[in-house]
Amino acid sequence: MSQPPVLARRDYAAKTSYWIDAETGVYQSRFETANAAAPPAPSGVERMREVSGSWLLEPLNDGTTHAVYTFHTDPGGWVPTFLVNTQTADTVPPMMRALEKRARDPTWRLPR
């Protein structure tokens, strides 16, 4: 039995690039869909039309980090905007908390 498009599994291929400023320690990354470079979506999987975003991590003088995350997606199929927005609102805060937890874990620090 096939799922309606709003419930179908999703996938996408992504291209990621990043930069680190050696003087300031600022880290930037950008990602965007690269579906044309990917094999066809598996049977029963809806290929997302667009996924793009960026990270900016900027060390501050007080030892903390200013983090900015941007994200845009077009999940493909028929997905109401309110569902996409709800999903984003539900997943981004836990992701940011997990990032902060990892950043505070000394085993993940880079040697200086």
Beta strands, then each sheet from edge to edge (+ up, - down):
strand 1: 9-11
strand 2: 14-20
strand 3: 27-33
strand 4: 45-47
strand 5: 50-59
strand 6: 65-74
sheet 1: 1+ 4+
sheet 2: 2+ 3- 5+ 6-
end
